[in-house]
Amino acid sequence: MLVNQKRKFGRVDLEVTAFGFGTAPIGNIFTPIPEDEAQGMIQASWDAGVRYFDTAPMYGHGLAELRTGHGLRWKKRDDYVLSSKVGRLLTPAPRASIDFAPWADAAPFTMRFDYSYDGTMRSFEDSLQRLGLERMDICFIHDIDRFTRGNDQPAVFEQAMDGCWRALEKLRSEKLVKAIGVGVNEWEVCHEALKRRDFDCFLLAGRYTLLEQDSLDEFLPLCEQRGAAVVIGGGFNSGILATGAKPGAKYNYAPAPQAILDKVAKIEAVCADYRVPLPAAALQFVVAHPAIPSFIAGTRTVAQLQQNLAWFNHPIPADFWAELKRRGLLREDAPVPLAAA
């Protein structure tokens, strides 16, 4: 099955499953998730064969790392791959003094950005303490994009290419982490980082999907050339590729503009002709690219997780992808999945 298919992680001595478990939701984004539901999702993903887990200090002000570590603590450590991130430091504080938005019932830590060498080393060590695990395998520099940092992005990027890079390169050279990279919302930032430094991997949210393939122009070809792995998050473009083109559908965390609604409606028509669920096509498309070994999905309930797993394994005929290209709904040069047996 595609879900638990093991894939080489670029040039690095790691294998990840094609489906990865993303932990932002169990950081209680927007609304709380009960502890038993969070742990149930980790265990259900494990039972399905998922062996790649991604987390970050940002998610729930440390709560996602705490929950992830708890869920994985008694699993054999060499049986799974774990990634987390640097770029924020957490400091204990009274709950009443913390603005948690958009997180709910998060862990009692304030957050501040820090892309310095010392801050990166501190962030790395703090994450291991929260996880309660002896290592992480992959470490990403988090949120050095315009989406997060706005007009400060150019200066923040330069800080990260100095401080974070030097720290992570040292950790990699000392074999304390196997792969280092950048996790952002814009492929252009990943592309510039790869041109500047010898990164192993990237985590890209929402910018290579059934709706968007501009990263095929320069970024993904350079990744193939350099052996850099790309993990994709946000494969539903924040909602519309899961819900379809219905009123109020979200695209890039905002109501979808009419042009996007129209394109998704056309894709849905092809899905209907071939009896392919739109979310299944969205999930399976991203991992067809040779530079993309894994897609990470964040879910809020065990039932939602099971639905994503089913979509990831849903058979899709080769003619479906050919029809999308014939109608100009998918780039001709976009790699597509092999037809399911």
C-alpha positions, 0 to 999 in steps of 0.5 A: 500500500502507498501509505506505508511504502518506504522511500529513500530520503534524498541523498541521506541515509534515511527512509520515510513512509510516503504518508507522514503524521503531521503534529500541528493539530495535536498542538491544539490549533484553534480548538483543543484535542483531548489527550486520548484523541491525540494519542489515539491518532499517533497509535492509529497512524503507527498501526497503519504502518506510518513511520515518519512523524513531524513536529515543531516547538511552535505547535501548541507552544511545545505541546505537540512535541510533548505529545509526540514524544509521549506517543513514540516513547516506547517504540523502537527508536530505529523503527521510525523517523522524526523531524522537528524544527528550530527558529523559536525559543520557548520560555516558561511563563504563567498561562494568564500572561501568554497570548496563545492564539491561534492555539488553545490550551497550549503548553505554558511557554512564551515563544520568541524567534531566534535564528542565532547560532546559540539560539539554534543550539538551545532550540535543538536541545530543548526539543529533545528534552520536551520529546523525551527522546534521544535524537531527532533525525531531521531538523528544519529551520522554521518560518523564514518566509514572507508569509510568516515574517512579512517585511522582516523576511530578507533580514531574517533569511540572512540571519538563518543562513548564518546562525542556524546554518552554522549550528545545524551544519555542526550538528550534522557533522557530529552525526547528532542529526542526519538531515538539515533543511528549511521548512516554509510556505514558499518554494522561492525561499527553499530555492534560494536557501538551496542555492546558498547552502548545502541543505539536505531537505525541505518542508514545503507547505501548500506550494506543490499541489494539484492546484499549484506546480510553479515549483517545477520551473526551478526549485524541484529540478534543482532538488533532483540535481542536488539530491535534496528531499522535499516533504510536502504539507498542506496538500489540500491548499488549506482546505479546498482540495478536501472540501471541493469548490463549495461556498466558503471553501478555504484556499491559502487560509482565506476564502478561495477566489473565483478563479480557484473555485472555477479550476477546482470545479473543473478538476472535480468534474474529471474526478466524477467521470473517473469515480476518484475522490478529489482528496485522494487525487490531491494526496497521491499527486504530490508524492509522485514527484521523484524529489518528494518522498513523503506527504505529511497530513495533520488530522484532528480525530482518529476518524479523520486520520483513517479517512486520509489513509483511505484516500492515500490508498484509493486506486486511481487509473492512469487515464485520470491523470492524462485527462487532467493534462488534456484539459489543461488542469495539470502541467504536462511536465508534472509527474503523476502516480503509476496506475494502481494495480 
